[in-house]
Amino acid sequence: MNEDVQLVYEMARENMEKSVEHLDNELIRIRAGKANVHILDGVMVDYYGTPTPLNQVSNISTPDAKTIMIQPWEKSMIDPLEKALMQSNVGITPSNNGEVIRLIIPQLTEERRRELVKKVKTEGENARVSLRNSRREANDEYKQMQKDGLSEDETKTAEDLIQKLTDEFTEKVEKIVESKEEDIMTI
């Protein structure tokens, strides 16, 4: 395979891997009725005037399937932590006993489960669009290379390889989305 063709292929593969990785990260934040510390990944706390990730000022654990426990490293941080949780889009009201904050994960209603599945499908579709964009960009590069002297056969072979790569990553996205939907719909 031509060196330039290989380079475009590798860049497309890297972009597709990033798309799948992004999908994974987005789906981790969608809670499926079970305690998962990753739903707090985006929460920032005002730590002496500096916005700091929650996991850098406290210990976060899941003592059971329905509870997330947040233990600040400094007792004075209880109020700022609670305030940050209230302002976040986690959607769970925190309760504290002066030493730890607890988030009790509510049982999901059927309606809420369906909303979450829609959100998962939307994230999946975003990932598929991103994969198709990577394929299109690679094919555009190949067409340009053909104008610059790459043979028609090599161009066709390169485009076929990109299509196979796109199919492979689309299948990964499908499996990830299917798995998350199943996770959400399982009571």
N, C-alpha and C positions, 0 to 999 in steps of 0.2 A: 504494500500500500504506500502510496505517495506520502512523503513526510508532512506536507501541508494538510492533506486529507486526514491523516492520523491526528494532527493537532486539533483540527476542527471537531473531529469525533470525540476526542478526549475532553474538550471544552464543553461540548453538548452533554456528555456523560456527567461531568462535574456539576453543571447547572441542574440536570435532572435529579442528581443525588441531593443537591441543596433543596430542591422543591419537595422531595419526599421527607427530608429532615425537618423542613419547616412545617409540613403537615403534621408530622409526629409531635412537634412542640406545641402546635395549636391544639391538637386533640387531647394532649395531656392535661390542659387547663380546663377542659370540659368535664365537669364532675358527673359521675354516673351513679350517684347515690351511695358511694362508698368513700370513706375517708382517704384522701390522697393529698400528700403534702405539696404536690406540684400545682394545685389550684392557687397556692399562695405565691408562686414564682414571680409574678409581676408586682407584688405589693411592696411599696416603698415607705419607710418610716422616717420621720424627722428626727434624726439622731444628732442632737446639739446643733441644729441649724443645717445639717447636711442630709439630703435625701439618701437613705441607705437601704439596700434590700433587707427585707424582714429576716431572712436566714443568716444575716451577718450580725444581728444584734440579739438573736435568741436561738434556743434549741427548739426545733419543731419535730414532733413525733405523732404517731397514731397509736394510742394505747389500745384501741379496739376499732372495729370496722366502721363505727359511726361517729368517732371523735377525733378531732385534731387538737393536740395540746401544744401550746406555745409558751415556753418558759424563757422570759427575758434574762439576759446575763446580768442586768442591773435592775433592781426592784423599781427604781425611779422611772424605768421605761414602760411600765405597765400602761399608763394613760396614753402616751404617744402611740404605743402599739395598738391599743384598742381603737384609738382615733383613726389610725391608718387603715385598720380592718373595716371600720364603719364606712370610710370614704372609698374603699376599693370596690370593685365590681364583683366581689366574691358572692355577695348575696346571702350571707349568713351572719346573724347577730352574735357577736362574741359575748361571753360571760367570764368574769374573773373573780378569783377569791383573794386577791391581793398578792398572790405569788405566781399563779399561772393563769393563762387565758385559755378557755376551751371553746372550740367551735363544734357544735353538735350538728352533724350532717342530717338534714331532714329527709324523710322518705320521699322519693319523687312520685308525683302524681302521674297518671297516664298521659295527661295533657302536657305536662312538663317534659316527660320522656320524649313525646313526639316532637316538641320544640327542639330539644337537644339533638334528636336524630336529624332534623332539618338543618340544624347548624353544622352537624358533622358532614352531611351531604354537600352543603355549600363549601365547606373547607376542602372536601374531596374534589369538587368541581374546580375550585381555584387552583388546586395542585395540577389537575389535568390540563387546564388552560396554560399553566406555566410550562408543562412538558411539551405541549404543542408549539408554544412560542420558541422553545429551545430547538425543536425539530425544524421549524420554519427558518430560524436564524442559520442553522447549519446548512440547510438546503440552499438558502440564498448564497451562502459562502461558496458552496460547491458550484452553483450556477456561474458565479463570478469567476471561479477558477477555470471553468470550462471556457468562458470567453477569453481567458488569459492563456489557454493552450492545453488544459486538461482534456483528455479524450472523452468522448461521449460514453463509452463503456465504463471508464473509471468513475465518471460522474454518477452513472446509473447504479453502479455497485455501491458507491459511497452513500447515495440516497437510500438504497435498500438497507444498508447497515444502520443508518439513522432511524429508519422506520422500525427495524427489529428492536433497537434500543428503546425507542418510544413505547413500543408494545410491552416490553419487559417492565419498564417503570410504571406504565399505566396499570399493569396487573398488580404491581406492588401497592399502588394507591388503592385499588379496588379491595385488596385483602385487608389493608389497614382500616379503611372506612367500614368494611363489613364487620371486622372484629370489634370496632368501637361501637357500632350500632347494636351488635349483639350484647355487648357489655352494658349499654344503657338500658336496653329492653329487658334484661335479665333482672328479676326482682329478688 
